[in-house]
Amino acid sequence: MRGGLLRRWVVIQENLPSRDSAGAEVDDWQTFAVGWGDVRPLATGAEGFSSDQPFAEQYYQIRMRWTSVLATATPKMRAVSEGKTFDIERIHDESDRRREIRIYARLLNP
C-alpha cells in the first residue's frame, strides 16, 4: 500500500450507549481507532423513494493500514472523515497478509 494515497484522517467510532437523566438510552460514540486512510466513493449507489420522499445513497471504500485494533472493528461501528459520517457495512483484510484493511461504508450525512 502506497503511503501517499492515505491523505484523509479517519476516526473509527463505536457506540457505547449511556443513559440520560430521564433514564432513556442515548447514543454515545467513542473513538475506537484513528489513522490515515484513502476515502473514495464507489460507483455503486441507490436511488429511490421512501415515504414519497426521494433519497440517494452513496457508498464508499476506506482503505487504511492494517493494525491489530482495526482488525477487530465491526460493522456496528462508524467512520468519520472530513466532517462526513459513514455507516460501516463490511470490513475486509483483502490479502489476509495484515497490510491493508478495506472498509465498505454508506455515507450518512452528505
N, C-alpha and C positions, 0 to 999 in steps of 0.2 A: 504494500500500500504506500503510495507516494504521499509524504507528509504535506507537500504543497497544496494538495487538494482539500486538506482539513482546515477550512477557513472560518467555520462558524462555531461559536461556543455553544455547546449543547448541555442542558441540565436535564437529567432523568429524575423524575419525582415519583414517589409512592404516596398513596393516600393512607394516612393514619387518622381515621375519624376520631373526633373528640365530641364532647357534649357541651352545649351552651348552657346558660344559666337556667333556661326553662327545661333542660333535660333532653332537648332534641339533638339528634346526631348531626354534626357539621363536618363537611369535608375539610381536612387539614393536610395539604400537600407539603411533604417534606423532601428535601434533596436526598437522593439515593446515590447518584453518581454524576460527575461532571467531566467534560473533556471536549477536545476539538473534534469536529465532525464535518462531513460533507453532506449537506442537506439539499436534495434535488427532487423536484416534482416528477412524478411518473406520468406516463401518457394516459394511463387509465384513470377514470373518474366516473362519477354517476350524476345524472340529472333526472329530475322528475318533479312530482307534486306531492306534498304532504299537507293534508287539511286544506286543500285548494291553494296552497302557497308553493311557489316554485322553490326548489332547492338544488344546490350543486355541491358535490363532494369532490375534494381533491386529495389524492393520495401521494405520499412522499416516501422516499427512501433516504434513511440517515445512515451513513457509514462512519464508524468510529473504530479506533484501535481497540483490540481485544484487551480486556482486563478481567481479573477474576471476579470483580464486583459486577461489571456489566454482564458477564456470563450468567449471573443469577437473576437478571432482570426478568420481569414477567409482563404479559400483555395487560395486566391490571394497572400498569404504570402509565405515565405520560411523559412526553418530551417537550421542552420549551427551548426555543432558539429565536433570537432577534424579535422578541415580542409575539411570536406565533406559538400556539399550543397545539400539540399533536397527540391524538389518542393512539397509543401503541397497539397494533393488531398482531404483529408477529415479530419475533426476534430470532435471528439465524446466524450461526457461525458458518459462513459459506464453505470454507475448505476443511473445517474441523482441525485446522492447524494452529488455532489460537493466535491469529494475526489480525483478524478483522471481524467486527460484529456488524451485521446489517439489520436495521430496524425498519420495518414497514409500518407506516402510520397514516392516519387520516387527519387532515387539518381540521381543527375545531373552530378557530376564530380567524377567518380570512382577513 
